[in-house]
Amino acid sequence: MEAAIEALEQTEWILCSERLPGRHETVLLSIFDKNTENNIVETGSYDYIYKDFLIDAQMPDHRLCESETVLAWMPLPKPYRSDI
């Protein structure tokens, strides 16, 4: 567990103004909601056709609300693999 926490702490957020995630790449998103003035972490991907972010939700093509802005993103950690 400590190794997983350490790996996450070493991963830094990438500002959207610096670089966007790859096509169809699911990543963690740091979203600012202007209505609640809260920062939210969600998984999602960038849609290069519409130049907008899609949020992983129950509905396909769930886009951000008008009050939400993606500030930064980071790759998802690799899934756990047992070496047994």
VOSEDREN-71993 format. One record per residue: residue number from 0; residue in one letter; x, y, z of N, C-alpha, C in turn. Coordinates in pm, whole numbers, plus 50000, padded with zeros to 5 digits. Example, Ala and Ser with C-alpha at 12.3 -4.5 7.8 and 13.67 -1.06 7.14 Angstrom:
BEGIN
{pt 0, "A", {51319, 49431, 50780}, {51230, 49550, 50780}, {51320, 49670, 50780}};
{pt 1, "S", {51285, 49775, 50708}, {51367, 49894, 50714}, {51290, 50003, 50787}};
# end
This chain:
BEGIN
{pt 0, "M", {50082, 49882, 50000}, {50000, 50000, 50000}, {50087, 50126, 50000}};
{pt 1, "E", {50194, 50125, 50077}, {50283, 50241, 50084}, {50346, 50270, 49948}};
{pt 2, "A", {50381, 50164, 49874}, {50441, 50182, 49742}, {50342, 50246, 49645}};
{pt 3, "A", {50215, 50208, 49655}, {50112, 50267, 49568}, {50094, 50415, 49598}};
{pt 4, "I", {50090, 50448, 49725}, {50075, 50589, 49765}, {50194, 50670, 49718}};
{pt 5, "E", {50313, 50616, 49734}, {50435, 50685, 49691}, {50434, 50707, 49539}};
{pt 6, "A", {50390, 50606, 49463}, {50385, 50619, 49317}, {50289, 50729, 49275}};
{pt 7, "L", {50174, 50737, 49342}, {50077, 50842, 49309}, {50130, 50980, 49345}};
{pt 8, "E", {50200, 50991, 49457}, {50254, 51120, 49498}, {50362, 51169, 49404}};
{pt 9, "Q", {50433, 51078, 49340}, {50540, 51117, 49248}, {50487, 51161, 49112}};
{pt 10, "T", {50364, 51122, 49080}, {50304, 51160, 48953}, {50251, 51302, 48965}};
{pt 11, "E", {50288, 51386, 48873}, {50247, 51525, 48880}, {50139, 51555, 48777}};
{pt 12, "W", {50055, 51652, 48812}, {49951, 51696, 48720}, {50014, 51767, 48601}};
{pt 13, "I", {49956, 51749, 48484}, {50000, 51815, 48361}, {49895, 51920, 48327}};
{pt 14, "L", {49936, 52045, 48316}, {49842, 52151, 48283}, {49790, 52133, 48140}};
{pt 15, "C", {49662, 52156, 48120}, {49603, 52144, 47986}, {49664, 52245, 47890}};
{pt 16, "S", {49709, 52358, 47943}, {49772, 52459, 47858}, {49909, 52413, 47808}};
{pt 17, "E", {49970, 52315, 47877}, {50100, 52263, 47835}, {50086, 52148, 47734}};
{pt 18, "R", {49993, 52057, 47763}, {49979, 51938, 47678}, {49846, 51873, 47708}};
{pt 19, "L", {49784, 51813, 47607}, {49659, 51739, 47625}, {49688, 51590, 47620}};
{pt 20, "P", {49601, 51508, 47680}, {49624, 51363, 47675}, {49610, 51309, 47534}};
{pt 21, "G", {49660, 51188, 47514}, {49649, 51124, 47383}, {49506, 51090, 47348}};
{pt 22, "R", {49485, 51064, 47221}, {49351, 51031, 47171}, {49301, 50901, 47235}};
{pt 23, "H", {49179, 50903, 47286}, {49113, 50788, 47349}, {49184, 50741, 47475}};
{pt 24, "E", {49270, 50821, 47533}, {49341, 50785, 47656}, {49258, 50829, 47777}};
{pt 25, "T", {49221, 50734, 47863}, {49148, 50768, 47984}, {49247, 50815, 48089}};
{pt 26, "V", {49220, 50931, 48146}, {49312, 50993, 48242}, {49233, 51047, 48361}};
{pt 27, "L", {49306, 51086, 48466}, {49245, 51159, 48577}, {49238, 51306, 48538}};
{pt 28, "L", {49125, 51370, 48568}, {49107, 51511, 48535}, {49090, 51591, 48663}};
{pt 29, "S", {49154, 51705, 48671}, {49134, 51799, 48780}, {49042, 51908, 48726}};
{pt 30, "I", {48920, 51912, 48777}, {48815, 52000, 48724}, {48780, 52105, 48829}};
{pt 31, "F", {48768, 52229, 48786}, {48721, 52336, 48875}, {48577, 52368, 48838}};
{pt 32, "D", {48489, 52364, 48939}, {48347, 52397, 48918}, {48323, 52538, 48970}};
{pt 33, "K", {48292, 52629, 48879}, {48273, 52771, 48916}, {48152, 52790, 49007}};
{pt 34, "N", {48047, 52708, 48991}, {47926, 52725, 49073}, {47953, 52693, 49219}};
{pt 35, "T", {48024, 52587, 49245}, {48050, 52545, 49384}, {48186, 52590, 49433}};
{pt 36, "E", {48271, 52639, 49342}, {48409, 52678, 49371}, {48488, 52563, 49432}};
{pt 37, "N", {48460, 52442, 49385}, {48529, 52322, 49432}, {48614, 52263, 49320}};
{pt 38, "N", {48723, 52198, 49360}, {48801, 52119, 49267}, {48753, 51976, 49276}};
{pt 39, "I", {48736, 51913, 49161}, {48684, 51777, 49151}, {48787, 51692, 49076}};
{pt 40, "V", {48801, 51566, 49114}, {48884, 51473, 49038}, {48791, 51370, 48976}};
{pt 41, "E", {48803, 51349, 48847}, {48716, 51259, 48772}, {48799, 51192, 48665}};
{pt 42, "T", {48754, 51079, 48614}, {48822, 51018, 48500}, {48751, 51062, 48372}};
{pt 43, "G", {48827, 51072, 48266}, {48769, 51113, 48139}, {48874, 51108, 48029}};
{pt 44, "S", {48837, 51162, 47913}, {48928, 51164, 47798}, {48903, 51292, 47719}};
{pt 45, "Y", {48996, 51323, 47630}, {48984, 51443, 47547}, {48934, 51404, 47410}};
{pt 46, "D", {48833, 51472, 47361}, {48776, 51445, 47229}, {48834, 51549, 47131}};
{pt 47, "Y", {48926, 51504, 47047}, {48995, 51597, 46956}, {48903, 51651, 46846}};
{pt 48, "I", {48797, 51578, 46814}, {48705, 51624, 46711}, {48629, 51748, 46759}};
{pt 49, "Y", {48578, 51740, 46883}, {48500, 51851, 46937}, {48583, 51945, 47024}};
{pt 50, "K", {48711, 51913, 47042}, {48801, 51993, 47125}, {48738, 52019, 47262}};
{pt 51, "D", {48699, 51908, 47325}, {48632, 51915, 47454}, {48662, 51788, 47532}};
{pt 52, "F", {48639, 51791, 47663}, {48660, 51673, 47746}, {48530, 51596, 47763}};
{pt 53, "L", {48542, 51464, 47760}, {48432, 51374, 47792}, {48458, 51318, 47931}};
{pt 54, "I", {48356, 51309, 48012}, {48368, 51258, 48148}, {48315, 51116, 48150}};
{pt 55, "D", {48387, 51026, 48217}, {48338, 50889, 48231}, {48214, 50892, 48320}};
{pt 56, "A", {48104, 50852, 48264}, {47978, 50850, 48338}, {47892, 50737, 48282}};
{pt 57, "Q", {47773, 50722, 48335}, {47684, 50616, 48289}, {47640, 50640, 48145}};
{pt 58, "M", {47628, 50765, 48106}, {47583, 50797, 47971}, {47702, 50818, 47878}};
{pt 59, "P", {47695, 50769, 47754}, {47805, 50795, 47660}, {47810, 50944, 47623}};
{pt 60, "D", {47927, 50990, 47588}, {47948, 51130, 47547}, {47900, 51230, 47651}};
{pt 61, "H", {47923, 51201, 47778}, {47887, 51293, 47886}, {47993, 51403, 47890}};
{pt 62, "R", {47952, 51522, 47855}, {48047, 51634, 47849}, {48042, 51716, 47978}};
{pt 63, "L", {48139, 51802, 47994}, {48144, 51891, 48111}, {48023, 51984, 48113}};
{pt 64, "C", {47984, 52025, 48233}, {47883, 52130, 48247}, {47950, 52263, 48209}};
{pt 65, "E", {47870, 52363, 48178}, {47926, 52493, 48142}, {48006, 52555, 48255}};
{pt 66, "S", {47973, 52519, 48378}, {48042, 52577, 48494}, {48174, 52506, 48525}};
{pt 67, "E", {48204, 52395, 48456}, {48323, 52316, 48486}, {48435, 52341, 48385}};
{pt 68, "T", {48557, 52351, 48435}, {48675, 52370, 48352}, {48781, 52270, 48393}};
{pt 69, "V", {48836, 52196, 48296}, {48946, 52105, 48326}, {49074, 52186, 48327}};
{pt 70, "L", {49142, 52183, 48441}, {49266, 52260, 48456}, {49390, 52177, 48425}};
{pt 71, "A", {49386, 52048, 48466}, {49504, 51963, 48451}, {49460, 51817, 48445}};
{pt 72, "W", {49554, 51731, 48407}, {49526, 51587, 48398}, {49653, 51510, 48433}};
{pt 73, "M", {49635, 51380, 48459}, {49750, 51292, 48481}, {49712, 51152, 48435}};
{pt 74, "P", {49811, 51074, 48390}, {49783, 50937, 48348}, {49731, 50855, 48466}};
{pt 75, "L", {49650, 50755, 48435}, {49604, 50663, 48538}, {49719, 50572, 48578}};
{pt 76, "P", {49720, 50529, 48704}, {49825, 50433, 48745}, {49802, 50300, 48673}};
{pt 77, "K", {49906, 50222, 48660}, {49893, 50090, 48598}, {49812, 49999, 48689}};
{pt 78, "P", {49730, 49910, 48633}, {49652, 49819, 48716}, {49741, 49724, 48796}};
{pt 79, "Y", {49690, 49680, 48908}, {49762, 49584, 48990}, {49780, 49454, 48914}};
{pt 80, "R", {49899, 49394, 48928}, {49927, 49266, 48865}, {49995, 49176, 48967}};
{pt 81, "S", {49938, 49063, 48986}, {49996, 48967, 49079}, {50107, 48890, 49010}};
{pt 82, "D", {50220, 48877, 49075}, {50332, 48801, 49018}, {50335, 48658, 49071}};
{pt 83, "I", {50220, 48612, 49118}, {50211, 48477, 49175}, {50207, 48373, 49065}};
# end
